[in-house]
């Protein structure tokens, strides 16, 4: 299972590994049924640690935190998140014994998904490497517009539990062996989709400066200014996009004439520019923002979902960020439903960095027609995490958002993951990671896009429907177990 948590871009094999990983966990749990809490915790700890080990680079290599403290911090994070799975899967182990096959599958799926939902939402949420992302290329991905990534995780857990139950019967059942083979074949079938042909086409120019995080705010500052300005000024695309904080200055601190040249280039409205830049408000403080030029008026989007310890820190824990050489402050938080950038009837919905990890928050933008996006635009800077698997992890996340909402996505990143993703979740074109360059291509935007079922229910109720489903199944299983124990005690 820990291999699956990596979510590296290994294609369809990820879905088989993910289901197989949970199946192996269940086999291990069966042999050690007296220690379900501990086994579940170790299992989840190993999986989550393997998924997010690159945080060590941000804390130690870039942030300058002592290596031992950085290592301990990651173990504490992974260990804390693993507790959700320990509690949920201990409930499964307690209540599943006297349930029939399909009841066990439903209960395991409910327990697993409840743990994923808790990880996704509690304490600001950290849903990185949710198991649903492993199925981005497989048949279960067809469910994305209906139930979202956590619904896919629910279906995946059901498949894993069913496969486990067949495996323990396979030694004396040829039918079970055939069913196991059939499920594995299904999981290996790639997904093929056909999208609407009525498109509005625009050209985009996505910039990737590949500026090192360790030099970005000192010796590389001028390099960043000069390179991004040169690329923007020479762009012929309808939409030019710079990554997160590509301009490492407040607007008020920029060299004389820098901003004015960009405004002059894009003032006629035939072309637009979106740039990542920090902003300063005398009353609210400073923000991690995307600023748009070339629209009817200057547009600004402020990041809503801030990164704990990177973009905000509770007062009681500020001592932790002081251990870093590059001590960080707190950003001002934008609102959840900010207006899209509108250009020629195209509504550009912005996300910054890992905001696109929270699909239920993006769904809130589909409740009102005036906010409903035509195109997702993500700007990111993952130079914090070095040359690691994080690039492909984040690409899979963006692909899942396109699938859930049936909207194309364009991404401009500092070091890797700059790409154009179609409304069916396919990567149409991308830049090589850790290179400097720009990606110029066309993007097809559906003229009259509908709203997916997932966008509707998640937009109105968030993840509450999934919570209700999972907790209801768990409550019924607990009640059934309680009645059985009470009856046995009487006898």
C-alpha positions in Angstrom: 0.0 0.0 0.0 2.9 2.4 0.7 3.9 2.0 -2.9 0.5 3.2 -4.0 0.7 6.3 -1.8 3.6 7.6 -3.9 1.1 8.2 -6.7 4.0 8.3 -9.2 3.0 8.4 -12.8 3.2 4.6 -13.4 -0.2 4.5 -15.2 -2.7 1.8 -14.7 -0.5 -0.3 -12.4 -1.3 2.1 -9.6 -4.9 1.0 -9.3 -3.8 -2.7 -9.0 -1.2 -1.9 -6.4 -3.7 0.2 -4.4 -6.3 -2.5 -4.3 -3.7 -5.2 -3.7 -2.1 -3.1 -0.9 -5.4 -2.9 1.0 -6.0 -6.6 0.4 -2.6 -7.5 1.9 -3.4 -5.3 4.8 -6.6 -7.3 5.5 -4.7 -10.5 5.2 -2.2 -9.3 7.8 -5.0 -8.1 10.0 -6.7 -11.5 9.9 -3.5 -13.2 11.1 -3.0 -10.7 13.9 -6.6 -9.9 14.8 -5.7 -9.2 18.5 -3.8 -6.1 17.5 -5.9 -4.3 14.9 -5.3 -0.8 16.2 -1.5 -1.1 16.1 -1.4 -2.9 12.7 -3.6 -0.3 11.2 -1.5 2.5 12.6 1.8 1.0 11.3 0.2 0.4 7.9 -1.0 3.9 7.6 2.2 5.4 9.0 4.3 3.6 6.4 2.0 4.6 3.5 1.6 8.3 4.5 5.3 8.6 5.3 6.3 7.2 1.9 3.8 9.6 0.3 5.0 12.9 1.8 8.7 12.2 2.6 9.6 15.2 0.4 8.4 17.5 3.1 11.9 16.9 4.6 13.4 18.8 1.7 11.2 21.8 2.4 12.0 21.8 6.1 15.7 20.9 6.0 17.3 21.5 2.6 15.4 24.7 1.8 14.1 25.9 5.2 17.3 25.1 7.1 15.7 23.3 10.0 17.9 20.8 11.9 17.6 17.4 10.2 16.5 15.5 13.3 13.7 18.0 14.1 12.6 17.9 10.4 12.5 14.1 10.5 10.6 14.0 13.8 8.1 16.5 12.5 7.3 14.4 9.4 6.9 11.2 11.6 4.6 13.1 14.0 2.5 14.3 11.0 2.2 10.9 9.4 1.7 9.2 12.8 -1.1 11.7 13.7 -2.9 11.2 10.4 -2.5 7.4 10.7 -4.6 7.5 13.9 -7.7 8.2 11.8 -7.2 4.8 10.1 -6.4 3.0 13.3 -9.7 4.1 14.9 -11.8 3.5 11.8 -10.3 0.1 10.8 -10.4 -1.1 14.4 -14.2 -0.6 14.2 -14.2 -2.7 11.1 -12.2 -5.5 12.8 -14.6 -5.4 15.8 -17.8 -5.5 13.8 -17.1 -7.6 10.7 -16.9 -11.1 12.1 -20.6 -12.1 11.8 -21.4 -10.0 8.6 -22.0 -11.5 5.2 -19.6 -10.9 2.3 -21.2 -7.7 0.9 -21.8 -6.3 4.4 -18.1 -6.7 5.1 -17.2 -5.0 1.9 -19.5 -2.1 2.6 -18.2 -1.8 6.2 -14.6 -1.8 5.2 -15.3 0.9 2.5 -17.2 3.0 5.0 -14.4 2.8 7.7 -11.7 3.5 5.2 -13.5 6.4 3.6 -14.4 7.9 7.0 -10.7 8.0 7.8 -9.9 9.6 4.4 -12.6 12.3 5.0 -11.3 13.0 8.5 -7.8 13.4 7.1 -9.1 15.6 4.3 -11.0 18.1 6.5 -9.9 18.1 10.2 -7.2 20.6 11.3 -7.2 22.4 7.9 -7.0 19.0 6.1 -4.1 17.1 4.6 -5.6 14.7 2.0 -2.5 14.3 -0.1 -2.2 10.8 -1.7 -5.9 9.9 -1.1 -6.2 6.4 -2.6 -8.7 7.6 -5.2 -5.9 9.3 -7.2 -4.3 5.9 -7.9 -7.3 5.2 -10.2 -6.9 8.3 -12.4 -6.2 6.1 -15.4 -8.5 3.2 -14.7 -12.2 2.2 -14.9 -13.1 3.6 -11.5 -12.2 7.1 -12.8 -15.5 7.0 -14.7 -17.1 7.6 -11.3 -15.3 10.9 -10.7 -18.0 13.2 -12.1 -20.5 11.4 -9.9 -18.9 10.8 -6.6 -15.5 12.5 -6.7 -12.1 11.2 -5.5 -13.4 10.0 -2.1 -16.3 8.2 -3.7 -13.7 6.5 -5.9 -11.8 5.6 -2.7 -15.0 4.1 -1.3 -15.4 1.9 -4.5 -11.7 1.0 -4.4 -11.9 -0.2 -0.8 -15.0 -2.3 -1.6 -13.0 -4.0 -4.4 -10.1 -4.6 -2.1 -12.2 -6.2 0.6 -14.1 -8.3 -2.0 -10.8 -9.4 -3.4 -9.5 -10.3 0.0 -12.6 -12.4 0.8 -12.2 -14.2 -2.5 -8.5 -14.8 -1.8 -9.1 -16.6 1.5 -11.5 -18.9 -0.3 -9.4 -19.4 -3.4 -7.5 -22.5 -2.1 -10.6 -24.6 -2.4 -12.7 -22.8 -4.9 -12.0 -22.5 -8.6 -14.9 -20.0 -8.9 -13.1 -17.7 -6.5 -9.9 -17.9 -8.5 -11.8 -16.9 -11.7 -13.4 -14.0 -9.9 -10.0 -12.7 -8.7 -8.6 -12.9 -12.2 -11.6 -11.1 -13.6 -11.3 -8.2 -11.1 -7.6 -7.8 -11.7 -8.2 -7.7 -15.5 -10.9 -5.0 -15.0 -8.5 -2.9 -12.9 -5.9 -3.1 -15.7 -8.3 -1.7 -18.4 -7.5 1.9 -19.2 -10.3 4.5 -19.4 -11.3 6.0 -22.7 -13.6 9.0 -22.9 -15.3 11.0 -25.6 -15.9 14.7 -25.0 -18.2 17.3 -26.6 -16.9 18.7 -29.9 -18.4 22.2 -29.5 -15.4 24.2 -28.3 -14.1 27.7 -28.0 -10.4 27.6 -28.6 -7.8 29.9 -27.0 -4.0 29.9 -27.0 -2.1 29.8 -23.8 1.5 30.5 -22.9 2.5 28.8 -19.6 5.8 30.0 -18.1 8.2 27.8 -16.1 11.2 29.8 -14.8 12.9 27.0 -12.8 14.2 29.4 -10.2 15.8 27.7 -7.2 13.9 28.2 -4.0 17.2 28.8 -2.1 18.1 31.8 -4.4 14.7 33.1 -5.3 14.6 35.9 -2.7 18.3 36.9 -3.0 20.7 36.3 -5.9 17.9 34.8 -8.1 15.5 37.7 -7.5 16.6 39.8 -10.5 16.8 36.7 -12.7 13.2 35.9 -11.9 12.1 39.5 -12.7 14.0 39.7 -16.0 13.0 36.3 -17.3 9.3 36.5 -16.6 9.1 40.0 -18.0 10.9 39.1 -21.2 8.6 36.0 -21.7 5.4 38.0 -21.0 6.4 40.9 -23.3 7.2 38.5 -26.2 4.0 36.4 -25.8 1.5 36.2 -28.6 -0.9 34.0 -26.7 -4.5 34.9 -25.6 -3.6 34.0 -22.1 -0.1 34.1 -20.5 0.3 32.6 -17.0 3.2 32.9 -14.6 3.5 30.5 -11.6 3.0 31.2 -7.9 5.0 34.2 -6.7 6.9 34.3 -9.9 7.4 38.0 -9.2 9.2 38.0 -5.7 8.3 41.6 -5.0 5.3 43.5 -3.8 4.0 45.7 -6.6 5.0 48.8 -4.7 8.6 47.6 -4.6 9.1 46.7 -8.3 11.7 48.6 -10.3 10.5 51.8 -11.9 8.6 51.1 -15.1 8.4 47.3 -14.7 4.6 47.2 -14.0 3.8 49.9 -16.5 5.4 48.0 -19.3 3.3 45.0 -18.6 0.1 47.1 -18.4 1.0 48.7 -21.7 1.5 45.4 -23.4 -1.9 44.0 -22.3 -4.0 47.1 -22.0 -6.1 46.6 -25.2 -7.7 43.4 -23.8 -6.8 41.2 -26.8 -4.4 39.4 -24.6 -4.4 38.7 -20.9 -1.7 38.0 -18.3 -2.0 36.2 -14.9 1.0 36.5 -12.6 1.8 35.1 -9.2 2.8 37.9 -6.9 2.6 38.7 -3.2 0.2 41.6 -2.4 0.1 44.0 0.5 -3.1 45.5 2.1 -2.5 48.0 4.9 -5.6 46.7 6.7 -5.5 43.0 6.0 -1.8 42.3 5.7 -0.1 40.5 2.8 -1.4 37.7 0.6 -0.3 35.0 -1.8 -2.1 36.3 -4.9 -2.7 36.0 -8.6 -3.1 39.3 -10.4 -4.7 39.5 -13.8 -3.9 42.2 -16.4 -5.8 42.7 -19.7 -9.2 42.0 -18.3 -11.9 44.7 -18.1 -10.3 45.8 -14.9 -7.3 44.6 -12.9 -8.2 41.3 -11.3 -6.9 39.8 -8.1 -7.4 36.3 -6.5 -6.1 35.7 -2.9 -5.3 32.2 -1.9 -8.0 30.8 0.4 -6.7 27.5 1.6 -3.4 28.4 3.3 -0.6 25.9 4.1 -0.1 25.4 7.9 3.4 26.5 9.0 4.2 27.7 5.5 1.5 30.4 5.0 0.0 30.7 8.5 1.1 29.4 11.9 -1.0 29.3 15.2 0.6 31.6 17.8 1.3 28.7 20.1 3.4 27.0 17.4 5.3 29.9 16.0 8.4 28.6 17.7 8.4 25.8 15.2 8.8 28.0 12.1 11.5 30.1 13.9 13.7 27.0 13.7 13.9 27.5 9.9 16.5 29.8 8.5 13.9 31.2 6.1 11.3 32.1 8.8 7.8 32.5 7.3 5.0 34.9 8.3 1.2 34.6 7.9 -0.7 35.4 4.7 -4.1 37.0 4.6 -6.8 34.5 3.6 -9.0 35.2 0.6 -12.7 34.2 0.5 -13.9 30.7 -0.6 -16.1 31.9 -3.5 -14.1 34.7 -5.2 -15.3 35.9 -8.6 -13.6 34.3 -11.6 -11.4 36.3 -14.1 -13.7 36.8 -17.1 -12.3 37.3 -20.6 -14.5 37.0 -23.7 -17.2 35.1 -21.8 -14.6 32.6 -20.5 -14.5 32.3 -16.7 -11.1 31.5 -15.4 -11.2 30.0 -12.0 -7.9 30.4 -10.1 -6.2 28.1 -7.6 -2.8 28.6 -6.0 -0.5 25.7 -5.2 -2.3 22.8 -3.4 -5.7 24.5 -3.3 -6.7 22.2 -6.1 -6.4 19.3 -3.7 -9.7 20.3 -2.1 -12.3 19.4 -4.7 -15.2 20.2 -2.3 -14.0 23.8 -2.1 -13.8 24.1 -5.8 -17.4 22.7 -6.0 -18.6 25.7 -4.1 -17.8 27.8 -7.2 -20.5 25.9 -9.1 -23.4 26.9 -6.9 -24.0 30.3 -8.5 -24.0 30.6 -12.3 -21.9 33.8 -12.3 -19.1 31.9 -10.5 -19.3 28.7 -12.5 -15.8 28.2 -14.1 -15.1 27.5 -17.8 -11.4 26.8 -17.2 -9.3 26.0 -14.1 -6.0 27.9 -13.9 -3.5 26.6 -11.3 -0.3 28.4 -10.4 2.2 26.6 -8.2 5.7 26.7 -6.9 6.9 23.2 -5.7 10.6 24.1 -5.8 10.3 23.7 -2.1 10.3 19.9 -2.6 13.2 19.4 -5.0 13.4 16.9 -7.8 10.9 14.4 -6.4 7.7 12.5 -7.2 5.7 15.5 -5.9 5.5 16.8 -9.5 3.6 13.8 -10.8 1.5 13.6 -7.6 0.3 17.1 -8.1 -0.4 16.5 -11.8 -2.6 13.5 -10.9 -4.5 15.8 -8.4 -5.1 18.4 -11.2 -6.3 15.6 -13.5 -8.8 14.4 -11.0 -10.2 17.9 -10.6 -10.7 18.1 -14.4 -12.5 14.8 -14.3 -14.7 15.6 -11.4 -15.9 18.9 -12.9 -15.4 18.2 -16.6 -13.4 21.3 -17.1 -9.9 21.7 -18.7 -7.0 22.8 -16.5 -3.9 24.8 -17.3 -1.0 24.8 -14.9 2.0 27.1 -14.7 4.6 26.0 -12.2 8.1 27.2 -11.2 9.9 23.9 -11.5 7.7 21.1 -12.9 4.1 20.1 -13.7 3.5 22.9 -16.2 0.8 21.3 -18.4 -2.5 21.5 -20.2 -5.1 19.0 -19.0 -8.3 18.3 -21.0 -11.8 18.1 -19.5 -11.5 14.3 -19.5 -8.4 14.4 -17.3 -5.8 13.7 -20.0 -2.5 15.5 -20.1 -2.5 17.0 -23.6 0.9 18.7 -23.4 3.5 19.4 -20.6 6.9 20.8 -20.1 9.8 18.7 -18.9 10.3 19.2 -15.2 13.2 21.2 -13.8 13.8 23.0 -17.1 13.3 26.6 -17.9 10.9 27.3 -20.8 7.3 28.1 -21.8 4.5 25.9 -23.0 2.5 27.5 -25.8 -0.5 25.5 -27.1 -4.2 25.7 -27.7 -6.9 24.8 -25.2 -10.4 23.7 -26.1 -13.1 25.1 -23.8 -16.6 23.7 -24.0 -19.0 26.4 -25.0 -21.9 25.3 -22.9 -20.5 23.1 -20.1 -22.9 21.4 -17.8 -22.5 20.8 -14.1 -21.5 17.3 -13.0 -23.5 15.5 -10.3 -20.4 15.7 -8.0 -20.2 19.5 -8.5 -23.8 19.8 -7.6 -23.9 17.9 -4.4 -20.5 18.8 -3.2 -21.2 22.4 -4.0 -24.3 22.5 -1.9 -23.4 20.2 0.9 -19.7 19.7 0.8 -18.6 16.2 1.8 -21.5 15.7 4.2 -23.3 13.1 2.0 -20.3 10.9 2.1 -19.9 11.4 5.8 -23.6 10.5 6.4 -23.2 7.3 4.2 -20.0 6.1 6.0 -21.2 6.9 9.5 -24.6 5.3 8.9 -23.0 2.0 7.7 -20.6 2.1 10.7 -23.4 2.8 13.2 -25.5 0.0 11.8 -22.6 -2.4 12.1 -21.8 -1.3 15.7 -25.4 -1.7 16.6 -25.6 -5.2 15.1 -22.5 -6.2 17.0 -23.8 -4.7 20.2 -27.1 -6.8 19.8 -25.1 -9.9 19.1 -22.8 -9.4 22.2 -25.9 -8.7 24.3 -27.6 -11.8 23.1 -24.6 -14.0 23.6 -24.2 -12.6 27.2 -27.8 -13.6 27.9 -27.2 -17.1 26.6 
